[in-house]
């Protein structure tokens, strides 16, 4: 008899390592992305365009990566996505050396493919666990983002100095570092993501059909999203992302208008990143212990609280607390929503639906990035917090409606323990 618990642990550790390395690659390059955008375009107003392009690349790549994961398996789908990201980082570095803004944006779009692959890794971990452990499995992978948030900034300075020593622009260094880290991450996936999570998930579903919420014919995407549980899960993640991005994206501009230093802004953003990732283990355990609905409700409530408190004080400590809560609320919605969506799907429906879900999350993030600047410029930070609060009400209301209807998947809990 196969030891599925051991397989699940190995798969989760591999995906955690890949998430840690991949997040570091994005953070080291992200530290200079806006600077490069402003320099290559010659227009300070275009500084935010690189981030938006990368987000859009991530959004649209999610569907393609999800389809590839169904066709060639999770290992090859994730690994090839990371290889494309390495290529994109190389093109971005080349663009900086040659001074081409369009080539730089193209490289960032390809890096978005790697981001899509990394995000879908959380679902690959979830499918090799029984329902009562999926929240923790997802949270372990997301926790890799906390490791990456420490490693990434540490690479920025040394990589820039190395680029200068090689006769290149200092700004090309972080992208060359991202290329190397993406290549290492793809090796981690290709070498150690064995057996393929797709195959393990199918075997577990066949051995324990009571764990599968839908056992009939494979449904279309529209049919799946019409199911209340799936609709609530996708809405929780998309609106949680929208609320977070809209407020977080303009907080640095808000602080600059109050004469804060870059050190103070960095402190607030660090508190936000800490809230996003550091408590993933807690949110994962609560998702399995309390249930998906209560965790999503908690996350939406925390997002709402953060948005209400945000405009009350422009000082560093209050804003740090607000941005921490904003990240924590997003985490609860993201982990709870991911686990809930995993519960709704049969093995044949997983990758395509999860890819479509991440497409919607990416579009929400891109819309938040574009829209936040417009709202902030036109109406200020208070209006921005109101828009974020309205967005956070969507998962709050939908989850309450779903729980009141009692529309939870009836899944028995077999004696298959994967911890």
C-alpha beads as a LAMMPS data file, in Angstrom:
LAMMPS data file: protein, C-alpha beads

419 atoms
418 bonds

1 atom types
1 bond types

-500.0 500.0 xlo xhi
-500.0 500.0 ylo yhi
-500.0 500.0 zlo zhi

Masses

1 110.0

Atoms # bond

1 1 1 0.000 0.000 0.000
2 1 1 1.348 3.425 -0.941
3 1 1 2.311 5.819 1.817
4 1 1 0.296 8.827 0.688
5 1 1 1.132 10.774 3.850
6 1 1 4.861 10.610 3.065
7 1 1 4.230 11.576 -0.570
8 1 1 2.131 14.549 0.530
9 1 1 4.826 15.784 2.915
10 1 1 7.511 15.556 0.212
11 1 1 5.336 17.397 -2.299
12 1 1 4.515 20.132 0.216
13 1 1 8.164 20.658 1.207
14 1 1 9.162 20.892 -2.462
15 1 1 6.434 23.434 -3.219
16 1 1 7.368 25.438 -0.102
17 1 1 11.004 25.583 -1.250
18 1 1 9.940 26.638 -4.748
19 1 1 7.633 29.320 -3.348
20 1 1 10.437 30.667 -1.123
21 1 1 12.913 30.915 -4.002
22 1 1 10.404 32.228 -6.519
23 1 1 9.166 34.935 -4.141
24 1 1 12.763 36.021 -3.568
25 1 1 13.236 36.352 -7.337
26 1 1 10.203 38.602 -7.661
27 1 1 11.116 40.738 -4.686
28 1 1 14.715 41.324 -5.756
29 1 1 13.557 42.471 -9.196
30 1 1 10.532 44.313 -7.814
31 1 1 12.743 46.599 -5.723
32 1 1 13.905 48.409 -8.874
33 1 1 10.992 47.827 -11.272
34 1 1 9.408 51.266 -10.820
35 1 1 12.805 52.981 -11.062
36 1 1 13.593 51.179 -14.316
37 1 1 10.159 51.991 -15.702
38 1 1 10.610 55.693 -15.030
39 1 1 14.131 55.748 -16.481
40 1 1 13.479 53.756 -19.641
41 1 1 10.204 55.512 -20.444
42 1 1 11.551 58.946 -19.573
43 1 1 8.290 59.704 -17.794
44 1 1 7.763 59.478 -14.036
45 1 1 4.044 58.901 -14.599
46 1 1 4.889 55.542 -16.197
47 1 1 6.676 54.228 -13.129
48 1 1 3.696 52.037 -12.215
49 1 1 3.253 50.561 -15.684
50 1 1 5.824 47.722 -15.231
51 1 1 3.989 46.404 -12.152
52 1 1 0.635 46.555 -13.935
53 1 1 2.027 44.747 -17.006
54 1 1 3.482 41.992 -14.849
55 1 1 0.173 41.587 -13.015
56 1 1 -1.700 41.319 -16.308
57 1 1 0.846 38.779 -17.544
58 1 1 0.245 36.759 -14.397
59 1 1 -3.519 36.959 -14.798
60 1 1 -3.703 35.792 -18.400
61 1 1 -0.958 33.203 -17.965
62 1 1 -2.945 31.514 -15.184
63 1 1 -5.363 29.978 -17.694
64 1 1 -2.550 28.684 -19.906
65 1 1 -0.542 27.297 -16.997
66 1 1 -3.674 25.661 -15.571
67 1 1 -4.403 24.001 -18.922
68 1 1 -0.779 22.848 -19.207
69 1 1 -0.913 21.359 -15.711
70 1 1 -3.913 19.282 -16.773
71 1 1 -2.264 18.137 -19.981
72 1 1 1.349 17.463 -18.922
73 1 1 1.032 17.265 -15.150
74 1 1 1.771 19.621 -12.280
75 1 1 5.554 19.095 -12.355
76 1 1 6.016 19.991 -16.011
77 1 1 3.409 22.758 -15.925
78 1 1 4.971 24.479 -12.930
79 1 1 8.535 23.851 -14.081
80 1 1 8.007 25.223 -17.591
81 1 1 6.274 28.297 -16.163
82 1 1 9.360 29.024 -14.064
83 1 1 11.666 28.502 -17.059
84 1 1 9.640 31.090 -18.991
85 1 1 9.984 33.423 -16.000
86 1 1 13.771 32.996 -16.100
87 1 1 13.712 33.899 -19.799
88 1 1 11.640 36.975 -18.974
89 1 1 14.115 38.083 -16.303
90 1 1 16.939 37.741 -18.814
91 1 1 15.055 39.820 -21.382
92 1 1 14.367 42.479 -18.753
93 1 1 18.068 42.683 -17.905
94 1 1 18.897 42.938 -21.609
95 1 1 16.319 45.710 -21.986
96 1 1 17.972 47.712 -19.221
97 1 1 21.369 47.347 -20.895
98 1 1 20.018 48.331 -24.336
99 1 1 17.600 50.973 -23.041
100 1 1 14.447 49.410 -24.530
101 1 1 11.263 50.096 -22.557
102 1 1 9.091 47.829 -24.710
103 1 1 11.509 44.909 -24.345
104 1 1 11.498 45.516 -20.593
105 1 1 7.707 45.289 -20.476
106 1 1 7.819 42.111 -22.579
107 1 1 10.257 40.550 -20.147
108 1 1 8.005 41.439 -17.219
109 1 1 5.010 39.871 -18.962
110 1 1 6.982 36.621 -19.292
111 1 1 7.953 36.845 -15.631
112 1 1 4.219 36.962 -14.954
113 1 1 4.013 33.383 -16.279
114 1 1 6.314 32.281 -13.463
115 1 1 4.144 34.141 -10.956
116 1 1 1.062 32.324 -12.242
117 1 1 2.819 28.966 -11.882
118 1 1 3.936 29.741 -8.341
119 1 1 0.461 30.774 -7.267
120 1 1 -1.100 27.611 -8.681
121 1 1 1.378 25.585 -6.623
122 1 1 -0.848 26.013 -3.563
123 1 1 -3.573 23.981 -5.263
124 1 1 -1.086 21.257 -6.208
125 1 1 -0.366 20.861 -2.499
126 1 1 -4.068 20.845 -1.590
127 1 1 -5.015 18.032 -3.963
128 1 1 -2.751 15.452 -2.273
129 1 1 -4.397 15.947 1.141
130 1 1 -7.816 15.013 2.513
131 1 1 -10.268 17.893 3.075
132 1 1 -9.502 18.256 6.778
133 1 1 -5.845 19.025 6.033
134 1 1 -6.083 21.132 2.879
135 1 1 -6.038 24.479 4.655
136 1 1 -2.735 23.684 6.313
137 1 1 -1.263 22.346 3.064
138 1 1 -2.132 25.572 1.251
139 1 1 -0.806 27.689 4.117
140 1 1 2.543 25.884 4.172
141 1 1 3.117 26.771 0.523
142 1 1 2.002 30.384 0.981
143 1 1 4.365 30.669 3.956
144 1 1 7.218 30.451 1.458
145 1 1 6.384 34.046 0.567
146 1 1 7.596 35.102 4.024
147 1 1 10.954 33.431 3.413
148 1 1 11.188 35.079 0.005
149 1 1 10.417 38.488 1.508
150 1 1 13.578 38.147 3.609
151 1 1 15.826 36.630 0.927
152 1 1 14.809 38.909 -1.954
153 1 1 15.904 42.292 -0.578
154 1 1 19.206 40.767 0.581
155 1 1 20.050 39.972 -3.059
156 1 1 19.375 43.452 -4.447
157 1 1 22.538 45.217 -3.268
158 1 1 25.072 42.467 -4.075
159 1 1 23.547 41.787 -7.505
160 1 1 23.660 45.483 -8.367
161 1 1 27.320 45.720 -7.380
162 1 1 28.094 42.609 -9.422
163 1 1 26.424 44.152 -12.474
164 1 1 28.442 47.341 -12.060
165 1 1 31.623 45.295 -11.795
166 1 1 30.708 43.540 -15.040
167 1 1 30.311 46.861 -16.821
168 1 1 26.488 46.887 -16.866
169 1 1 23.862 49.134 -15.313
170 1 1 23.431 48.546 -11.617
171 1 1 19.692 48.149 -12.205
172 1 1 20.263 45.081 -14.405
173 1 1 21.764 43.171 -11.460
174 1 1 18.502 42.351 -9.657
175 1 1 16.993 40.938 -12.862
176 1 1 20.049 38.779 -13.494
177 1 1 19.731 37.552 -9.923
178 1 1 16.059 36.774 -10.616
179 1 1 17.080 34.798 -13.705
180 1 1 19.431 32.629 -11.644
181 1 1 16.905 32.104 -8.836
182 1 1 14.103 31.217 -11.274
183 1 1 16.406 28.675 -12.927
184 1 1 17.190 27.126 -9.521
185 1 1 13.489 27.065 -8.665
186 1 1 12.640 25.221 -11.878
187 1 1 15.316 22.630 -11.022
188 1 1 13.731 22.153 -7.594
189 1 1 10.386 21.432 -9.271
190 1 1 11.756 19.157 -12.003
191 1 1 13.975 17.142 -9.654
192 1 1 11.875 16.790 -6.502
193 1 1 8.182 17.261 -7.325
194 1 1 7.774 13.497 -7.646
195 1 1 5.401 11.748 -7.840
196 1 1 3.312 14.242 -9.747
197 1 1 0.602 15.771 -7.492
198 1 1 -1.958 15.313 -10.298
199 1 1 -1.456 11.548 -10.259
200 1 1 -1.419 11.315 -6.464
201 1 1 -4.603 13.350 -6.245
202 1 1 -6.359 11.088 -8.738
203 1 1 -5.284 7.954 -6.865
204 1 1 -6.506 9.328 -3.545
205 1 1 -9.836 10.353 -5.118
206 1 1 -10.284 6.873 -6.635
207 1 1 -9.430 5.146 -3.363
208 1 1 -11.676 7.467 -1.321
209 1 1 -14.540 8.673 -3.543
210 1 1 -16.331 10.008 -0.462
211 1 1 -13.713 12.796 -0.371
212 1 1 -14.791 14.182 -3.764
213 1 1 -17.540 16.811 -3.667
214 1 1 -18.592 16.194 -7.279
215 1 1 -18.446 12.685 -8.680
216 1 1 -20.557 13.100 -11.817
217 1 1 -19.490 14.118 -15.333
218 1 1 -16.867 16.833 -15.605
219 1 1 -18.598 20.210 -15.482
220 1 1 -17.914 23.271 -17.597
221 1 1 -16.357 26.301 -15.966
222 1 1 -19.647 28.170 -15.993
223 1 1 -21.412 25.251 -14.295
224 1 1 -18.759 25.117 -11.598
225 1 1 -18.924 28.847 -10.901
226 1 1 -22.721 28.649 -10.591
227 1 1 -22.276 26.326 -7.608
228 1 1 -22.628 28.512 -4.475
229 1 1 -19.498 27.174 -2.757
230 1 1 -17.272 27.748 -5.786
231 1 1 -18.752 31.190 -6.399
232 1 1 -18.135 32.251 -2.797
233 1 1 -14.571 30.900 -2.880
234 1 1 -13.658 32.778 -6.066
235 1 1 -15.360 35.961 -4.860
236 1 1 -13.525 35.850 -1.526
237 1 1 -10.129 35.661 -3.217
238 1 1 -10.861 38.197 -5.966
239 1 1 -12.471 40.860 -3.777
240 1 1 -9.941 40.282 -1.001
241 1 1 -7.186 40.912 -3.536
242 1 1 -8.938 44.004 -4.869
243 1 1 -9.420 45.533 -1.409
244 1 1 -5.805 44.887 -0.452
245 1 1 -4.192 46.141 -3.667
246 1 1 -6.237 49.330 -3.873
247 1 1 -5.321 50.520 -0.376
248 1 1 -1.776 49.149 -0.227
249 1 1 -0.865 50.519 -3.655
250 1 1 -1.362 54.175 -2.695
251 1 1 -0.197 54.086 0.918
252 1 1 3.357 55.000 -0.068
253 1 1 2.067 58.034 -2.013
254 1 1 -0.096 58.970 0.972
255 1 1 2.957 58.826 3.230
256 1 1 5.099 60.879 0.843
257 1 1 2.441 63.596 0.914
258 1 1 2.939 63.684 4.700
259 1 1 6.724 64.030 4.341
260 1 1 7.638 60.521 5.487
261 1 1 11.087 59.174 4.666
262 1 1 11.714 56.113 2.522
263 1 1 12.786 54.287 5.688
264 1 1 9.364 54.904 7.222
265 1 1 7.587 53.773 4.055
266 1 1 9.726 50.625 3.979
267 1 1 8.750 49.877 7.585
268 1 1 5.043 50.134 6.797
269 1 1 5.333 47.933 3.685
270 1 1 7.349 45.386 5.697
271 1 1 4.551 45.242 8.268
272 1 1 2.123 44.620 5.432
273 1 1 4.222 41.799 3.972
274 1 1 4.545 40.274 7.441
275 1 1 0.768 40.253 7.783
276 1 1 0.339 38.675 4.345
277 1 1 2.569 35.655 4.909
278 1 1 3.817 35.149 8.465
279 1 1 0.498 33.901 9.890
280 1 1 -0.253 31.457 7.086
281 1 1 0.142 28.488 9.438
282 1 1 -2.451 30.011 11.761
283 1 1 -4.947 30.720 8.988
284 1 1 -4.420 27.228 7.543
285 1 1 -5.083 25.518 10.859
286 1 1 -8.131 27.687 11.514
287 1 1 -9.445 26.869 8.041
288 1 1 -9.311 23.160 8.865
289 1 1 -10.553 23.574 12.447
290 1 1 -13.248 26.254 12.137
291 1 1 -14.237 25.645 8.534
292 1 1 -13.807 27.650 5.349
293 1 1 -16.693 30.072 5.892
294 1 1 -15.693 31.424 9.326
295 1 1 -12.114 32.042 8.176
296 1 1 -13.265 33.940 5.069
297 1 1 -15.647 35.949 7.251
298 1 1 -12.804 36.764 9.633
299 1 1 -10.599 37.843 6.748
300 1 1 -13.270 40.072 5.228
301 1 1 -13.949 41.605 8.642
302 1 1 -10.241 42.323 9.162
303 1 1 -10.025 43.905 5.702
304 1 1 -13.033 46.086 6.510
305 1 1 -11.472 47.153 9.829
306 1 1 -8.180 48.032 8.127
307 1 1 -9.927 50.159 5.518
308 1 1 -11.946 52.014 8.163
309 1 1 -8.855 52.723 10.305
310 1 1 -6.502 53.653 7.441
311 1 1 -7.343 57.380 7.101
312 1 1 -7.463 58.088 10.834
313 1 1 -3.741 58.823 11.247
314 1 1 -0.802 59.341 8.852
315 1 1 1.786 58.385 11.492
316 1 1 4.096 55.401 11.023
317 1 1 2.877 53.141 13.825
318 1 1 -0.868 53.454 13.066
319 1 1 -0.246 52.935 9.345
320 1 1 1.985 49.950 10.103
321 1 1 -0.814 48.408 12.153
322 1 1 -3.370 49.117 9.415
323 1 1 -1.214 47.636 6.641
324 1 1 -0.487 44.614 8.827
325 1 1 -4.224 44.058 9.262
326 1 1 -4.735 44.558 5.537
327 1 1 -2.230 41.788 4.785
328 1 1 -3.684 39.499 7.456
329 1 1 -7.236 39.929 6.163
330 1 1 -6.069 39.115 2.633
331 1 1 -4.325 36.000 3.920
332 1 1 -7.458 34.692 5.621
333 1 1 -9.572 35.273 2.501
334 1 1 -6.907 33.729 0.263
335 1 1 -6.251 30.602 2.331
336 1 1 -9.910 30.046 3.219
337 1 1 -11.045 30.685 -0.348
338 1 1 -8.374 28.411 -1.840
339 1 1 -9.349 25.552 0.473
340 1 1 -13.062 26.061 -0.242
341 1 1 -12.494 26.017 -3.997
342 1 1 -10.406 22.837 -3.722
343 1 1 -13.300 21.193 -1.877
344 1 1 -15.710 21.860 -4.738
345 1 1 -13.808 20.166 -7.560
346 1 1 -13.220 16.691 -8.932
347 1 1 -9.656 15.834 -10.052
348 1 1 -10.537 16.483 -13.712
349 1 1 -11.901 19.953 -12.881
350 1 1 -9.094 21.213 -10.687
351 1 1 -6.415 22.782 -12.857
352 1 1 -8.687 24.546 -15.368
353 1 1 -10.908 25.998 -12.635
354 1 1 -8.003 27.031 -10.457
355 1 1 -6.348 28.690 -13.438
356 1 1 -9.534 30.622 -14.196
357 1 1 -9.760 31.604 -10.537
358 1 1 -6.230 32.993 -10.564
359 1 1 -7.023 34.842 -13.794
360 1 1 -9.816 36.653 -11.970
361 1 1 -7.534 37.379 -9.010
362 1 1 -4.918 38.795 -11.360
363 1 1 -7.452 40.965 -13.155
364 1 1 -8.689 42.234 -9.787
365 1 1 -5.104 43.092 -8.815
366 1 1 -4.469 44.866 -12.131
367 1 1 -7.729 46.805 -11.832
368 1 1 -6.793 47.765 -8.300
369 1 1 -3.353 48.930 -9.408
370 1 1 -4.755 51.094 -12.202
371 1 1 -7.807 52.332 -10.327
372 1 1 -6.130 53.163 -7.032
373 1 1 -3.955 55.862 -8.560
374 1 1 -6.931 57.464 -10.297
375 1 1 -9.116 57.493 -7.181
376 1 1 -6.278 58.727 -4.972
377 1 1 -5.314 61.510 -7.372
378 1 1 -8.912 62.631 -7.775
379 1 1 -10.372 62.201 -4.286
380 1 1 -7.604 61.329 -1.816
381 1 1 -6.780 58.585 0.683
382 1 1 -10.121 58.730 2.514
383 1 1 -11.990 57.899 -0.684
384 1 1 -9.505 55.105 -1.313
385 1 1 -10.275 53.565 2.078
386 1 1 -14.015 53.792 1.362
387 1 1 -13.598 51.929 -1.926
388 1 1 -11.540 49.257 -0.152
389 1 1 -14.186 48.919 2.537
390 1 1 -16.920 48.449 -0.077
391 1 1 -14.846 45.766 -1.803
392 1 1 -14.367 43.914 1.488
393 1 1 -18.134 43.846 2.054
394 1 1 -18.600 41.540 -0.962
395 1 1 -16.927 38.424 0.543
396 1 1 -18.477 39.261 3.906
397 1 1 -22.030 39.309 2.546
398 1 1 -21.621 36.391 0.136
399 1 1 -20.103 34.128 2.757
400 1 1 -22.858 34.934 5.252
401 1 1 -25.433 34.120 2.564
402 1 1 -23.720 30.839 1.698
403 1 1 -23.399 29.747 5.329
404 1 1 -27.011 30.688 6.056
405 1 1 -28.151 28.456 3.186
406 1 1 -26.080 25.607 4.547
407 1 1 -24.544 24.998 1.112
408 1 1 -21.409 23.214 2.200
409 1 1 -20.044 20.177 0.354
410 1 1 -21.024 17.017 2.146
411 1 1 -17.697 15.235 2.346
412 1 1 -17.146 12.393 4.754
413 1 1 -13.815 12.327 6.531
414 1 1 -12.004 9.078 5.819
415 1 1 -9.212 7.726 7.951
416 1 1 -6.531 8.976 5.579
417 1 1 -4.187 11.156 7.563
418 1 1 -1.672 13.364 5.720
419 1 1 -0.036 15.759 8.123

Bonds

1 1 1 2
2 1 2 3
3 1 3 4
4 1 4 5
5 1 5 6
6 1 6 7
7 1 7 8
8 1 8 9
9 1 9 10
10 1 10 11
11 1 11 12
12 1 12 13
13 1 13 14
14 1 14 15
15 1 15 16
16 1 16 17
17 1 17 18
18 1 18 19
19 1 19 20
20 1 20 21
21 1 21 22
22 1 22 23
23 1 23 24
24 1 24 25
25 1 25 26
26 1 26 27
27 1 27 28
28 1 28 29
29 1 29 30
30 1 30 31
31 1 31 32
32 1 32 33
33 1 33 34
34 1 34 35
35 1 35 36
36 1 36 37
37 1 37 38
38 1 38 39
39 1 39 40
40 1 40 41
41 1 41 42
42 1 42 43
43 1 43 44
44 1 44 45
45 1 45 46
46 1 46 47
47 1 47 48
48 1 48 49
49 1 49 50
50 1 50 51
51 1 51 52
52 1 52 53
53 1 53 54
54 1 54 55
55 1 55 56
56 1 56 57
57 1 57 58
58 1 58 59
59 1 59 60
60 1 60 61
61 1 61 62
62 1 62 63
63 1 63 64
64 1 64 65
65 1 65 66
66 1 66 67
67 1 67 68
68 1 68 69
69 1 69 70
70 1 70 71
71 1 71 72
72 1 72 73
73 1 73 74
74 1 74 75
75 1 75 76
76 1 76 77
77 1 77 78
78 1 78 79
79 1 79 80
80 1 80 81
81 1 81 82
82 1 82 83
83 1 83 84
84 1 84 85
85 1 85 86
86 1 86 87
87 1 87 88
88 1 88 89
89 1 89 90
90 1 90 91
91 1 91 92
92 1 92 93
93 1 93 94
94 1 94 95
95 1 95 96
96 1 96 97
97 1 97 98
98 1 98 99
99 1 99 100
100 1 100 101
101 1 101 102
102 1 102 103
103 1 103 104
104 1 104 105
105 1 105 106
106 1 106 107
107 1 107 108
108 1 108 109
109 1 109 110
110 1 110 111
111 1 111 112
112 1 112 113
113 1 113 114
114 1 114 115
115 1 115 116
116 1 116 117
117 1 117 118
118 1 118 119
119 1 119 120
120 1 120 121
121 1 121 122
122 1 122 123
123 1 123 124
124 1 124 125
125 1 125 126
126 1 126 127
127 1 127 128
128 1 128 129
129 1 129 130
130 1 130 131
131 1 131 132
132 1 132 133
133 1 133 134
134 1 134 135
135 1 135 136
136 1 136 137
137 1 137 138
138 1 138 139
139 1 139 140
140 1 140 141
141 1 141 142
142 1 142 143
143 1 143 144
144 1 144 145
145 1 145 146
146 1 146 147
147 1 147 148
148 1 148 149
149 1 149 150
150 1 150 151
151 1 151 152
152 1 152 153
153 1 153 154
154 1 154 155
155 1 155 156
156 1 156 157
157 1 157 158
158 1 158 159
159 1 159 160
160 1 160 161
161 1 161 162
162 1 162 163
163 1 163 164
164 1 164 165
165 1 165 166
166 1 166 167
167 1 167 168
168 1 168 169
169 1 169 170
170 1 170 171
171 1 171 172
172 1 172 173
173 1 173 174
174 1 174 175
175 1 175 176
176 1 176 177
177 1 177 178
178 1 178 179
179 1 179 180
180 1 180 181
181 1 181 182
182 1 182 183
183 1 183 184
184 1 184 185
185 1 185 186
186 1 186 187
187 1 187 188
188 1 188 189
189 1 189 190
190 1 190 191
191 1 191 192
192 1 192 193
193 1 193 194
194 1 194 195
195 1 195 196
196 1 196 197
197 1 197 198
198 1 198 199
199 1 199 200
200 1 200 201
201 1 201 202
202 1 202 203
203 1 203 204
204 1 204 205
205 1 205 206
206 1 206 207
207 1 207 208
208 1 208 209
209 1 209 210
210 1 210 211
211 1 211 212
212 1 212 213
213 1 213 214
214 1 214 215
215 1 215 216
216 1 216 217
217 1 217 218
218 1 218 219
219 1 219 220
220 1 220 221
221 1 221 222
222 1 222 223
223 1 223 224
224 1 224 225
225 1 225 226
226 1 226 227
227 1 227 228
228 1 228 229
229 1 229 230
230 1 230 231
231 1 231 232
232 1 232 233
233 1 233 234
234 1 234 235
235 1 235 236
236 1 236 237
237 1 237 238
238 1 238 239
239 1 239 240
240 1 240 241
241 1 241 242
242 1 242 243
243 1 243 244
244 1 244 245
245 1 245 246
246 1 246 247
247 1 247 248
248 1 248 249
249 1 249 250
250 1 250 251
251 1 251 252
252 1 252 253
253 1 253 254
254 1 254 255
255 1 255 256
256 1 256 257
257 1 257 258
258 1 258 259
259 1 259 260
260 1 260 261
261 1 261 262
262 1 262 263
263 1 263 264
264 1 264 265
265 1 265 266
266 1 266 267
267 1 267 268
268 1 268 269
269 1 269 270
270 1 270 271
271 1 271 272
272 1 272 273
273 1 273 274
274 1 274 275
275 1 275 276
276 1 276 277
277 1 277 278
278 1 278 279
279 1 279 280
280 1 280 281
281 1 281 282
282 1 282 283
283 1 283 284
284 1 284 285
285 1 285 286
286 1 286 287
287 1 287 288
288 1 288 289
289 1 289 290
290 1 290 291
291 1 291 292
292 1 292 293
293 1 293 294
294 1 294 295
295 1 295 296
296 1 296 297
297 1 297 298
298 1 298 299
299 1 299 300
300 1 300 301
301 1 301 302
302 1 302 303
303 1 303 304
304 1 304 305
305 1 305 306
306 1 306 307
307 1 307 308
308 1 308 309
309 1 309 310
310 1 310 311
311 1 311 312
312 1 312 313
313 1 313 314
314 1 314 315
315 1 315 316
316 1 316 317
317 1 317 318
318 1 318 319
319 1 319 320
320 1 320 321
321 1 321 322
322 1 322 323
323 1 323 324
324 1 324 325
325 1 325 326
326 1 326 327
327 1 327 328
328 1 328 329
329 1 329 330
330 1 330 331
331 1 331 332
332 1 332 333
333 1 333 334
334 1 334 335
335 1 335 336
336 1 336 337
337 1 337 338
338 1 338 339
339 1 339 340
340 1 340 341
341 1 341 342
342 1 342 343
343 1 343 344
344 1 344 345
345 1 345 346
346 1 346 347
347 1 347 348
348 1 348 349
349 1 349 350
350 1 350 351
351 1 351 352
352 1 352 353
353 1 353 354
354 1 354 355
355 1 355 356
356 1 356 357
357 1 357 358
358 1 358 359
359 1 359 360
360 1 360 361
361 1 361 362
362 1 362 363
363 1 363 364
364 1 364 365
365 1 365 366
366 1 366 367
367 1 367 368
368 1 368 369
369 1 369 370
370 1 370 371
371 1 371 372
372 1 372 373
373 1 373 374
374 1 374 375
375 1 375 376
376 1 376 377
377 1 377 378
378 1 378 379
379 1 379 380
380 1 380 381
381 1 381 382
382 1 382 383
383 1 383 384
384 1 384 385
385 1 385 386
386 1 386 387
387 1 387 388
388 1 388 389
389 1 389 390
390 1 390 391
391 1 391 392
392 1 392 393
393 1 393 394
394 1 394 395
395 1 395 396
396 1 396 397
397 1 397 398
398 1 398 399
399 1 399 400
400 1 400 401
401 1 401 402
402 1 402 403
403 1 403 404
404 1 404 405
405 1 405 406
406 1 406 407
407 1 407 408
408 1 408 409
409 1 409 410
410 1 410 411
411 1 411 412
412 1 412 413
413 1 413 414
414 1 414 415
415 1 415 416
416 1 416 417
417 1 417 418
418 1 418 419
